[in-house]
Amino acid sequence: MKTRKIMLSEQEIPEQWYNIVADMPNKPLPPLHPGTKEPIGPEALAPLFPQELIKQEVSTEKWITIPDEVRNIYSLWRPTPMYRAYELEKALDTPAKIYYKYEGVSPAGSHKPNTAIPQAYYNMKEGVKRITTETGAGQWGSALSFACNLFNIECEVYMVKLSFEHKPYRKIMMNTWGANVIPSPSNLTEAGRKILAQDPNSPGSLGIAISEAVEMAAQREDTKYALGSVLNHVLLHQTIIGLEAHKQLEKAGDLPDVVIAPFGGGSNFAGISFPFLRLNLEEGKKIRCIASEPTSCPKLTRGVFRYDFGDTVGMTPLLPMYTLGHNFVPAPIHAGGLRYHGAGAIVSQLLKDGLIEASAHDNLEVFEAGIKFAKAEGIIPAPEATHGIATAIKEAERCKREGKSETILFNLCGHGNFDMKAYQDYFEGKIVRHELTDADIQNSLKELDTPVIA
């Protein structure tokens, strides 16, 4: 019988996270103050984050030790399995070898607890009683609710209104772990009230929800803010995925030619790709790392590289990023998640330097890929995850055309068990091919008055 699953023991859970900043030929540019537009230091982050996370945010150390208490909780679901996708290979009739790392086995059903657990842990160590955050599809909100419950921290989640209405079971998951979930934009914050005054029917966006969560965190001394993607420390925590994957492929006697993951703000992609990029930077390997994004929110493939706010209202520091503009609100027709307007600073710099690639797929293409995968491998993927699958299929089809047997690895970041509304819409023909026009993008970008990067 073929070996389908490649497993690690709990003793093989990595003891350190990998910090790619140490190996980058060009380090990310510094963040700027939202008011003065001058470079800021780590002290500017103190109102929002605990000191240990701020240290990780600015660290240039290559390896950062994972606390024993965090590793112990990780062992509830880690190490996660890696699968050889024999059935998908057969369905595609490709000479490529396809592997996927499956993060849907976590209690929250996605990769997000990999950073939610350490973030809650470091907040608890510094006496924080309450954490605010935002969530789009609900993956991050679920993960942070789970983590805060373990450390007895109150959790307040601002959930993008469109997702709040479409994904009630994600909300109930958060409630079950004790979190308070608020549809965003809301009347609880000045930022929310401002947006609702402009558009009472606003479907919300991650940028708006971030503004609300940051505003609420800044008002109370016992409260901090947590972010599920984009920032350096978040990407750092997620590298546990790729570190495990490297060990698993070594056990299989293999090494990837292509590494793929969906891209929203960067945590998913960074998690699996950065440990393999290390082999490129350190050992001169030629592993292609591809970030897969939606054509409805194509900041990597069609955005601009400049300073921009992480939120809609302009409360966060300005970060150097590929962006569609902080006022960008994806069309409600966009069904597959990954709706954030910008990309993390590290990923943006890597893309600018040509060290990674990006690919974009439309609504229909990703659902077609997700269903093809589900029929072959049995797991119904989260809509976000289908983007990575679409890119993997595209690469496998290229291998077939070229007659090459390359090794493709992708991150199956979560299951779609709470996302049946999106699949239902697809089967009922309510999801249509959607791609932003050049005019859409230019109209969003022309509103920016943030610093341009030469």
MIDO-409452 format. One record per residue (C-alpha): residue number from 1; residue in one letter; chain; x, y, z. Coordinates in steps of 0.2 Angstrom, whole numbers. Layout:
<recs>
+-----+------+-----+-------+-------+-------+
! seq ! type ! mol !    px !    py !    pz !
+-----+------+-----+-------+-------+-------+
! NUM !    a !   A !     X !     Y !     Z !
...
+-----+------+-----+-------+-------+-------+
</recs>
This chain:
<recs>
+-----+------+-----+-------+-------+-------+
! seq ! type ! mol !    px !    py !    pz !
+-----+------+-----+-------+-------+-------+
!   1 !    m !   A !     0 !     0 !     0 !
!   2 !    k !   A !     6 !    18 !    -4 !
!   3 !    t !   A !    11 !    29 !    10 !
!   4 !    r !   A !    -2 !    43 !     9 !
!   5 !    k !   A !     0 !    52 !    26 !
!   6 !    i !   A !    17 !    58 !    32 !
!   7 !    m !   A !    17 !    61 !    51 !
!   8 !    l !   A !    28 !    68 !    64 !
!   9 !    s !   A !    27 !    64 !    83 !
!  10 !    e !   A !    23 !    77 !    96 !
!  11 !    q !   A !    42 !    77 !   101 !
!  12 !    e !   A !    45 !    83 !    84 !
!  13 !    i !   A !    35 !    99 !    86 !
!  14 !    p !   A !    48 !   113 !    81 !
!  15 !    e !   A !    56 !   122 !    96 !
!  16 !    q !   A !    59 !   138 !    87 !
!  17 !    w !   A !    50 !   149 !    75 !
!  18 !    y !   A !    60 !   155 !    59 !
!  19 !    n !   A !    62 !   174 !    57 !
!  20 !    i !   A !    66 !   177 !    38 !
!  21 !    v !   A !    71 !   195 !    41 !
!  22 !    a !   A !    88 !   188 !    47 !
!  23 !    d !   A !    91 !   181 !    29 !
!  24 !    m !   A !    83 !   195 !    18 !
!  25 !    p !   A !    95 !   204 !     7 !
!  26 !    n !   A !    84 !   220 !     9 !
!  27 !    k !   A !    76 !   222 !    25 !
!  28 !    p !   A !    58 !   229 !    26 !
!  29 !    l !   A !    57 !   248 !    27 !
!  30 !    p !   A !    52 !   256 !    44 !
!  31 !    p !   A !    34 !   260 !    48 !
!  32 !    l !   A !    29 !   278 !    49 !
!  33 !    h !   A !    19 !   288 !    61 !
!  34 !    p !   A !     1 !   290 !    55 !
!  35 !    g !   A !     2 !   309 !    59 !
!  36 !    t !   A !    20 !   315 !    56 !
!  37 !    k !   A !    24 !   302 !    43 !
!  38 !    e !   A !    41 !   300 !    51 !
!  39 !    p !   A !    49 !   283 !    55 !
!  40 !    i !   A !    44 !   276 !    72 !
!  41 !    g !   A !    52 !   264 !    84 !
!  42 !    p !   A !    44 !   250 !    94 !
!  43 !    e !   A !    38 !   261 !   108 !
!  44 !    a !   A !    24 !   267 !    96 !
!  45 !    l !   A !    17 !   250 !    97 !
!  46 !    a !   A !    16 !   249 !   116 !
!  47 !    p !   A !    -2 !   254 !   117 !
!  48 !    l !   A !    -8 !   240 !   106 !
!  49 !    f !   A !     4 !   225 !   109 !
!  50 !    p !   A !    13 !   217 !   124 !
!  51 !    q !   A !    32 !   220 !   125 !
!  52 !    e !   A !    37 !   202 !   120 !
!  53 !    l !   A !    27 !   203 !   104 !
!  54 !    i !   A !    34 !   220 !   100 !
!  55 !    k !   A !    52 !   213 !   102 !
!  56 !    q !   A !    47 !   199 !    90 !
!  57 !    e !   A !    40 !   212 !    78 !
!  58 !    v !   A !    57 !   221 !    76 !
!  59 !    s !   A !    68 !   206 !    79 !
!  60 !    t !   A !    82 !   202 !    67 !
!  61 !    e !   A !    87 !   186 !    76 !
!  62 !    k !   A !    85 !   171 !    65 !
!  63 !    w !   A !    77 !   159 !    77 !
!  64 !    i !   A !    65 !   163 !    91 !
!  65 !    t !   A !    62 !   150 !   105 !
!  66 !    i !   A !    44 !   144 !   106 !
!  67 !    p !   A !    39 !   144 !   125 !
!  68 !    d !   A !    36 !   127 !   132 !
!  69 !    e !   A !    18 !   132 !   137 !
!  70 !    v !   A !    14 !   137 !   119 !
!  71 !    r !   A !    22 !   120 !   112 !
!  72 !    n !   A !    11 !   111 !   125 !
!  73 !    i !   A !    -5 !   119 !   118 !
!  74 !    y !   A !     1 !   116 !   101 !
!  75 !    s !   A !     2 !    98 !   104 !
!  76 !    l !   A !   -17 !    98 !   105 !
!  77 !    w !   A !   -17 !    97 !    86 !
!  78 !    r !   A !     1 !    98 !    80 !
!  79 !    p !   A !    11 !    92 !    71 !
!  80 !    t !   A !    -2 !    92 !    58 !
!  81 !    p !   A !    -2 !    79 !    44 !
!  82 !    m !   A !     5 !    80 !    27 !
!  83 !    y !   A !    -3 !    71 !    13 !
!  84 !    r !   A !     3 !    65 !    -4 !
!  85 !    a !   A !   -12 !    69 !   -15 !
!  86 !    y !   A !   -12 !    53 !   -25 !
!  87 !    e !   A !   -31 !    55 !   -30 !
!  88 !    l !   A !   -29 !    73 !   -36 !
!  89 !    e !   A !   -13 !    68 !   -46 !
!  90 !    k !   A !   -24 !    54 !   -54 !
!  91 !    a !   A !   -38 !    66 !   -58 !
!  92 !    l !   A !   -27 !    78 !   -66 !
!  93 !    d !   A !   -17 !    65 !   -75 !
!  94 !    t !   A !    -1 !    74 !   -71 !
!  95 !    p !   A !    17 !    68 !   -69 !
!  96 !    a !   A !    19 !    80 !   -54 !
!  97 !    k !   A !    20 !    74 !   -36 !
!  98 !    i !   A !     7 !    85 !   -26 !
!  99 !    y !   A !     8 !    86 !    -7 !
! 100 !    y !   A !    -3 !    96 !     5 !
! 101 !    k !   A !     0 !   101 !    23 !
! 102 !    y !   A !   -17 !   100 !    32 !
! 103 !    e !   A !   -20 !   114 !    45 !
! 104 !    g !   A !   -39 !   110 !    46 !
! 105 !    v !   A !   -36 !    98 !    60 !
! 106 !    s !   A !   -34 !   112 !    73 !
! 107 !    p !   A !   -49 !   115 !    85 !
! 108 !    a !   A !   -53 !   131 !    76 !
! 109 !    g !   A !   -52 !   122 !    59 !
! 110 !    s !   A !   -38 !   132 !    51 !
! 111 !    h !   A !   -20 !   138 !    53 !
! 112 !    k !   A !   -24 !   153 !    63 !
! 113 !    p !   A !   -22 !   146 !    81 !
! 114 !    n !   A !    -3 !   145 !    77 !
! 115 !    t !   A !    -2 !   163 !    81 !
! 116 !    a !   A !   -17 !   166 !    92 !
! 117 !    i !   A !   -10 !   154 !   105 !
! 118 !    p !   A !     7 !   163 !   107 !
! 119 !    q !   A !    -2 !   180 !   106 !
! 120 !    a !   A !   -14 !   176 !   120 !
! 121 !    y !   A !     0 !   169 !   130 !
! 122 !    y !   A !    11 !   184 !   129 !
! 123 !    n !   A !    -4 !   195 !   133 !
! 124 !    m !   A !    -8 !   184 !   148 !
! 125 !    k !   A !    10 !   185 !   154 !
! 126 !    e !   A !     9 !   204 !   155 !
! 127 !    g !   A !    -7 !   204 !   164 !
! 128 !    v !   A !   -19 !   209 !   149 !
! 129 !    k !   A !   -37 !   206 !   154 !
! 130 !    r !   A !   -45 !   210 !   137 !
! 131 !    i !   A !   -41 !   208 !   118 !
! 132 !    t !   A !   -50 !   216 !   104 !
! 133 !    t !   A !   -48 !   210 !    86 !
! 134 !    e !   A !   -56 !   209 !    69 !
! 135 !    t !   A !   -61 !   195 !    58 !
! 136 !    g !   A !   -67 !   193 !    40 !
! 137 !    a !   A !   -73 !   175 !    36 !
! 138 !    g !   A !   -71 !   171 !    54 !
! 139 !    q !   A !   -56 !   160 !    54 !
! 140 !    w !   A !   -45 !   172 !    64 !
! 141 !    g !   A !   -59 !   177 !    76 !
! 142 !    s !   A !   -63 !   158 !    80 !
! 143 !    a !   A !   -44 !   155 !    83 !
! 144 !    l !   A !   -42 !   170 !    95 !
! 145 !    s !   A !   -58 !   166 !   104 !
! 146 !    f !   A !   -51 !   148 !   107 !
! 147 !    a !   A !   -34 !   155 !   113 !
! 148 !    c !   A !   -41 !   169 !   124 !
! 149 !    n !   A !   -52 !   156 !   133 !
! 150 !    l !   A !   -37 !   145 !   137 !
! 151 !    f !   A !   -29 !   160 !   145 !
! 152 !    n !   A !   -44 !   167 !   154 !
! 153 !    i !   A !   -44 !   183 !   143 !
! 154 !    e !   A !   -60 !   192 !   138 !
! 155 !    c !   A !   -61 !   193 !   118 !
! 156 !    e !   A !   -71 !   206 !   108 !
! 157 !    v !   A !   -72 !   202 !    89 !
! 158 !    y !   A !   -77 !   215 !    76 !
! 159 !    m !   A !   -83 !   204 !    61 !
! 160 !    v !   A !   -85 !   210 !    44 !
! 161 !    k !   A !  -104 !   213 !    42 !
! 162 !    l !   A !  -106 !   203 !    26 !
! 163 !    s !   A !   -97 !   188 !    34 !
! 164 !    f !   A !  -107 !   190 !    50 !
! 165 !    e !   A !  -123 !   188 !    40 !
! 166 !    h !   A !  -117 !   174 !    29 !
! 167 !    k !   A !  -107 !   163 !    42 !
! 168 !    p !   A !  -118 !   162 !    58 !
! 169 !    y !   A !  -109 !   146 !    63 !
! 170 !    r !   A !   -92 !   155 !    64 !
! 171 !    k !   A !  -100 !   167 !    76 !
! 172 !    i !   A !  -107 !   153 !    86 !
! 173 !    m !   A !   -90 !   145 !    87 !
! 174 !    m !   A !   -83 !   161 !    94 !
! 175 !    n !   A !   -98 !   163 !   106 !
! 176 !    t !   A !   -95 !   145 !   112 !
! 177 !    w !   A !   -77 !   150 !   117 !
! 178 !    g !   A !   -84 !   165 !   126 !
! 179 !    a !   A !   -81 !   179 !   114 !
! 180 !    n !   A !   -92 !   194 !   111 !
! 181 !    v !   A !   -95 !   196 !    92 !
! 182 !    i !   A !  -100 !   212 !    84 !
! 183 !    p !   A !  -105 !   215 !    66 !
! 184 !    s !   A !   -94 !   229 !    58 !
! 185 !    p !   A !   -96 !   243 !    55 !
! 186 !    s !   A !  -105 !   246 !    71 !
! 187 !    n !   A !  -112 !   261 !    81 !
! 188 !    l !   A !  -100 !   256 !    96 !
! 189 !    t !   A !   -85 !   266 !    89 !
! 190 !    e !   A !   -82 !   283 !    81 !
! 191 !    a !   A !   -74 !   274 !    66 !
! 192 !    g !   A !   -90 !   263 !    64 !
! 193 !    r !   A !  -102 !   278 !    66 !
! 194 !    k !   A !   -92 !   288 !    53 !
! 195 !    i !   A !   -93 !   273 !    40 !
! 196 !    l !   A !  -111 !   271 !    43 !
! 197 !    a !   A !  -115 !   289 !    41 !
! 198 !    q !   A !  -107 !   288 !    24 !
! 199 !    d !   A !  -115 !   272 !    19 !
! 200 !    p !   A !  -129 !   265 !    31 !
! 201 !    n !   A !  -129 !   248 !    21 !
! 202 !    s !   A !  -110 !   246 !    21 !
! 203 !    p !   A !  -105 !   227 !    20 !
! 204 !    g !   A !   -90 !   231 !    30 !
! 205 !    s !   A !   -72 !   227 !    26 !
! 206 !    l !   A !   -57 !   221 !    36 !
! 207 !    g !   A !   -49 !   238 !    36 !
! 208 !    i !   A !   -65 !   245 !    44 !
! 209 !    a !   A !   -66 !   231 !    57 !
! 210 !    i !   A !   -47 !   234 !    61 !
! 211 !    s !   A !   -51 !   253 !    64 !
! 212 !    e !   A !   -65 !   248 !    76 !
! 213 !    a !   A !   -54 !   235 !    86 !
! 214 !    v !   A !   -39 !   247 !    87 !
! 215 !    e !   A !   -50 !   261 !    93 !
! 216 !    m !   A !   -58 !   250 !   107 !
! 217 !    a !   A !   -41 !   244 !   112 !
! 218 !    a !   A !   -34 !   261 !   114 !
! 219 !    q !   A !   -47 !   267 !   126 !
! 220 !    r !   A !   -43 !   255 !   140 !
! 221 !    e !   A !   -27 !   251 !   149 !
! 222 !    d !   A !   -31 !   233 !   152 !
! 223 !    t !   A !   -35 !   230 !   134 !
! 224 !    k !   A !   -23 !   226 !   120 !
! 225 !    y !   A !   -26 !   222 !   101 !
! 226 !    a !   A !   -22 !   207 !    91 !
! 227 !    l !   A !   -20 !   205 !    72 !
! 228 !    g !   A !   -21 !   188 !    63 !
! 229 !    s !   A !   -10 !   192 !    48 !
! 230 !    v !   A !     1 !   205 !    40 !
! 231 !    l !   A !    13 !   209 !    55 !
! 232 !    n !   A !    30 !   202 !    56 !
! 233 !    h !   A !    27 !   193 !    73 !
! 234 !    v !   A !    11 !   184 !    66 !
! 235 !    l !   A !    21 !   178 !    50 !
! 236 !    l !   A !    35 !   172 !    62 !
! 237 !    h !   A !    23 !   161 !    72 !
! 238 !    q !   A !    15 !   153 !    57 !
! 239 !    t !   A !    32 !   147 !    51 !
! 240 !    i !   A !    29 !   131 !    62 !
! 241 !    i !   A !    19 !   125 !    47 !
! 242 !    g !   A !    34 !   126 !    34 !
! 243 !    l !   A !    46 !   119 !    47 !
! 244 !    e !   A !    36 !   104 !    50 !
! 245 !    a !   A !    33 !   102 !    31 !
! 246 !    h !   A !    52 !   102 !    28 !
! 247 !    k !   A !    54 !    88 !    41 !
! 248 !    q !   A !    40 !    78 !    33 !
! 249 !    l !   A !    46 !    80 !    15 !
! 250 !    e !   A !    63 !    74 !    21 !
! 251 !    k !   A !    55 !    59 !    28 !
! 252 !    a !   A !    47 !    56 !    11 !
! 253 !    g !   A !    64 !    59 !     3 !
! 254 !    d !   A !    58 !    74 !    -7 !
! 255 !    l !   A !    60 !    93 !    -8 !
! 256 !    p !   A !    47 !   104 !   -17 !
! 257 !    d !   A !    50 !   113 !   -33 !
! 258 !    v !   A !    35 !   124 !   -30 !
! 259 !    v !   A !    27 !   130 !   -13 !
! 260 !    i !   A !    10 !   138 !   -14 !
! 261 !    a !   A !    -2 !   145 !    -2 !
! 262 !    p !   A !   -17 !   157 !    -2 !
! 263 !    f !   A !   -14 !   175 !     1 !
! 264 !    g !   A !   -24 !   188 !    11 !
! 265 !    g !   A !   -12 !   197 !    22 !
! 266 !    g !   A !     2 !   185 !    22 !
! 267 !    s !   A !     2 !   173 !    37 !
! 268 !    n !   A !    -4 !   158 !    28 !
! 269 !    f !   A !     9 !   160 !    13 !
! 270 !    a !   A !    23 !   165 !    25 !
! 271 !    g !   A !    19 !   150 !    36 !
! 272 !    i !   A !    23 !   137 !    23 !
! 273 !    s !   A !    35 !   146 !    12 !
! 274 !    f !   A !    47 !   155 !    23 !
! 275 !    p !   A !    56 !   140 !    29 !
! 276 !    f !   A !    58 !   134 !    11 !
! 277 !    l !   A !    64 !   152 !     5 !
! 278 !    r !   A !    77 !   150 !    19 !
! 279 !    l !   A !    85 !   136 !     8 !
! 280 !    n !   A !    85 !   148 !    -7 !
! 281 !    l !   A !    93 !   162 !     3 !
! 282 !    e !   A !   105 !   151 !    13 !
! 283 !    e !   A !   109 !   136 !     1 !
! 284 !    g !   A !   105 !   143 !   -16 !
! 285 !    k !   A !    90 !   132 !   -19 !
! 286 !    k !   A !    78 !   137 !   -33 !
! 287 !    i !   A !    61 !   133 !   -25 !
! 288 !    r !   A !    47 !   144 !   -32 !
! 289 !    c !   A !    36 !   151 !   -19 !
! 290 !    i !   A !    19 !   157 !   -26 !
! 291 !    a !   A !     6 !   168 !   -16 !
! 292 !    s !   A !   -12 !   164 !   -23 !
! 293 !    e !   A !   -24 !   179 !   -22 !
! 294 !    p !   A !   -42 !   183 !   -29 !
! 295 !    t !   A !   -44 !   194 !   -44 !
! 296 !    s !   A !   -57 !   203 !   -34 !
! 297 !    c !   A !   -43 !   209 !   -22 !
! 298 !    p !   A !   -27 !   208 !   -32 !
! 299 !    k !   A !   -15 !   218 !   -22 !
! 300 !    l !   A !     1 !   208 !   -26 !
! 301 !    t !   A !    -3 !   206 !   -44 !
! 302 !    r !   A !   -11 !   223 !   -48 !
! 303 !    g !   A !    -8 !   234 !   -33 !
! 304 !    v !   A !     6 !   247 !   -30 !
! 305 !    f !   A !    21 !   246 !   -18 !
! 306 !    r !   A !    20 !   261 !    -6 !
! 307 !    y !   A !    16 !   266 !    11 !
! 308 !    d !   A !    -2 !   264 !    17 !
! 309 !    f !   A !   -12 !   262 !    32 !
! 310 !    g !   A !   -17 !   245 !    38 !
! 311 !    d !   A !   -35 !   251 !    42 !
! 312 !    t !   A !   -48 !   261 !    34 !
! 313 !    v !   A !   -49 !   276 !    45 !
! 314 !    g !   A !   -30 !   279 !    46 !
! 315 !    m !   A !   -26 !   275 !    64 !
! 316 !    t !   A !   -12 !   262 !    62 !
! 317 !    p !   A !     6 !   266 !    58 !
! 318 !    l !   A !    10 !   267 !    39 !
! 319 !    l !   A !    18 !   251 !    32 !
! 320 !    p !   A !    27 !   248 !    16 !
! 321 !    m !   A !    16 !   237 !     6 !
! 322 !    y !   A !     8 !   231 !   -10 !
! 323 !    t !   A !    -9 !   239 !    -8 !
! 324 !    l !   A !   -25 !   243 !   -17 !
! 325 !    g !   A !   -28 !   258 !    -5 !
! 326 !    h !   A !   -34 !   258 !    13 !
! 327 !    n !   A !   -52 !   264 !     7 !
! 328 !    f !   A !   -54 !   249 !    -4 !
! 329 !    v !   A !   -69 !   238 !    -1 !
! 330 !    p !   A !   -71 !   222 !   -11 !
! 331 !    a !   A !   -87 !   219 !   -20 !
! 332 !    p !   A !  -100 !   210 !   -10 !
! 333 !    i !   A !  -100 !   197 !   -25 !
! 334 !    h !   A !   -82 !   192 !   -19 !
! 335 !    a !   A !   -86 !   175 !   -11 !
! 336 !    g !   A !   -69 !   167 !    -7 !
! 337 !    g !   A !   -62 !   177 !     7 !
! 338 !    l !   A !   -45 !   185 !     7 !
! 339 !    r !   A !   -52 !   202 !     6 !
! 340 !    y !   A !   -39 !   213 !    14 !
! 341 !    h !   A !   -33 !   228 !     4 !
! 342 !    g !   A !   -14 !   226 !     8 !
! 343 !    a !   A !     0 !   214 !    10 !
! 344 !    g !   A !    12 !   212 !    25 !
! 345 !    a !   A !    29 !   222 !    24 !
! 346 !    i !   A !    40 !   207 !    23 !
! 347 !    v !   A !    30 !   198 !     9 !
! 348 !    s !   A !    29 !   215 !     0 !
! 349 !    q !   A !    48 !   217 !     1 !
! 350 !    l !   A !    51 !   199 !    -5 !
! 351 !    l !   A !    39 !   201 !   -20 !
! 352 !    k !   A !    48 !   218 !   -24 !
! 353 !    d !   A !    65 !   209 !   -24 !
! 354 !    g !   A !    58 !   195 !   -35 !
! 355 !    l !   A !    61 !   182 !   -22 !
! 356 !    i !   A !    43 !   176 !   -23 !
! 357 !    e !   A !    29 !   176 !   -36 !
! 358 !    a !   A !    10 !   179 !   -36 !
! 359 !    s !   A !    -5 !   172 !   -45 !
! 360 !    a !   A !   -23 !   178 !   -46 !
! 361 !    h !   A !   -39 !   167 !   -48 !
! 362 !    d !   A !   -57 !   172 !   -51 !
! 363 !    n !   A !   -72 !   167 !   -40 !
! 364 !    l !   A !   -77 !   153 !   -52 !
! 365 !    e !   A !   -60 !   146 !   -55 !
! 366 !    v !   A !   -57 !   144 !   -36 !
! 367 !    f !   A !   -73 !   135 !   -32 !
! 368 !    e !   A !   -71 !   124 !   -47 !
! 369 !    a !   A !   -53 !   119 !   -40 !
! 370 !    g !   A !   -60 !   117 !   -23 !
! 371 !    i !   A !   -74 !   105 !   -29 !
! 372 !    k !   A !   -61 !    95 !   -39 !
! 373 !    f !   A !   -50 !    93 !   -24 !
! 374 !    a !   A !   -65 !    88 !   -13 !
! 375 !    k !   A !   -70 !    75 !   -25 !
! 376 !    a !   A !   -53 !    68 !   -27 !
! 377 !    e !   A !   -46 !    69 !    -9 !
! 378 !    g !   A !   -62 !    70 !     1 !
! 379 !    i !   A !   -59 !    86 !    11 !
! 380 !    i !   A !   -70 !   101 !     7 !
! 381 !    p !   A !   -58 !   116 !     8 !
! 382 !    a !   A !   -62 !   133 !    15 !
! 383 !    p !   A !   -65 !   145 !     1 !
! 384 !    e !   A !   -49 !   154 !     5 !
! 385 !    a !   A !   -40 !   138 !     3 !
! 386 !    t !   A !   -47 !   135 !   -14 !
! 387 !    h !   A !   -36 !   149 !   -21 !
! 388 !    g !   A !   -20 !   139 !   -17 !
! 389 !    i !   A !   -28 !   123 !   -24 !
! 390 !    a !   A !   -32 !   133 !   -40 !
! 391 !    t !   A !   -13 !   138 !   -42 !
! 392 !    a !   A !    -7 !   120 !   -38 !
! 393 !    i !   A !   -19 !   113 !   -51 !
! 394 !    k !   A !   -12 !   126 !   -63 !
! 395 !    e !   A !     6 !   121 !   -59 !
! 396 !    a !   A !     2 !   102 !   -61 !
! 397 !    e !   A !    -6 !   106 !   -78 !
! 398 !    r !   A !    10 !   115 !   -83 !
! 399 !    c !   A !    20 !   100 !   -78 !
! 400 !    k !   A !     9 !    89 !   -89 !
! 401 !    r !   A !    11 !   100 !  -104 !
! 402 !    e !   A !    30 !   101 !  -101 !
! 403 !    g !   A !    31 !    82 !   -97 !
! 404 !    k !   A !    40 !    87 !   -80 !
! 405 !    s !   A !    38 !    78 !   -64 !
! 406 !    e !   A !    40 !    92 !   -52 !
! 407 !    t !   A !    36 !    91 !   -33 !
! 408 !    i !   A !    22 !   104 !   -28 !
! 409 !    l !   A !    18 !   108 !   -10 !
! 410 !    f !   A !     3 !   118 !    -5 !
! 411 !    n !   A !    -5 !   123 !    12 !
! 412 !    l !   A !   -23 !   117 !    14 !
! 413 !    c !   A !   -25 !   130 !    27 !
! 414 !    g !   A !   -43 !   125 !    33 !
! 415 !    h !   A !   -59 !   115 !    30 !
! 416 !    g !   A !   -75 !   122 !    23 !
! 417 !    n !   A !   -87 !   114 !    35 !
! 418 !    f !   A !   -93 !   131 !    41 !
! 419 !    d !   A !   -93 !   139 !    24 !
! 420 !    m !   A !  -107 !   129 !    15 !
! 421 !    k !   A !  -116 !   145 !    11 !
! 422 !    a !   A !  -103 !   149 !    -1 !
! 423 !    y !   A !  -103 !   132 !    -9 !
! 424 !    q !   A !  -122 !   133 !   -10 !
! 425 !    d !   A !  -121 !   150 !   -19 !
! 426 !    y !   A !  -109 !   142 !   -31 !
! 427 !    f !   A !  -121 !   127 !   -35 !
! 428 !    e !   A !  -135 !   139 !   -37 !
! 429 !    g !   A !  -126 !   149 !   -50 !
! 430 !    k !   A !  -125 !   165 !   -38 !
! 431 !    i !   A !  -106 !   166 !   -39 !
! 432 !    v !   A !  -100 !   174 !   -55 !
! 433 !    r !   A !   -83 !   177 !   -63 !
! 434 !    h !   A !   -77 !   194 !   -56 !
! 435 !    e !   A !   -62 !   204 !   -59 !
! 436 !    l !   A !   -58 !   222 !   -54 !
! 437 !    t !   A !   -56 !   234 !   -69 !
! 438 !    d !   A !   -41 !   245 !   -71 !
! 439 !    a !   A !   -53 !   260 !   -67 !
! 440 !    d !   A !   -58 !   252 !   -51 !
! 441 !    i !   A !   -41 !   250 !   -45 !
! 442 !    q !   A !   -35 !   268 !   -51 !
! 443 !    n !   A !   -51 !   275 !   -42 !
! 444 !    s !   A !   -46 !   267 !   -26 !
! 445 !    l !   A !   -27 !   272 !   -27 !
! 446 !    k !   A !   -30 !   290 !   -32 !
! 447 !    e !   A !   -38 !   293 !   -15 !
! 448 !    l !   A !   -21 !   289 !    -7 !
! 449 !    d !   A !   -11 !   303 !     0 !
! 450 !    t !   A !     1 !   292 !     9 !
! 451 !    p !   A !    20 !   293 !     6 !
! 452 !    v !   A !    26 !   285 !   -11 !
! 453 !    i !   A !    42 !   274 !   -11 !
! 454 !    a !   A !    55 !   279 !   -23 !
+-----+------+-----+-------+-------+-------+
</recs>
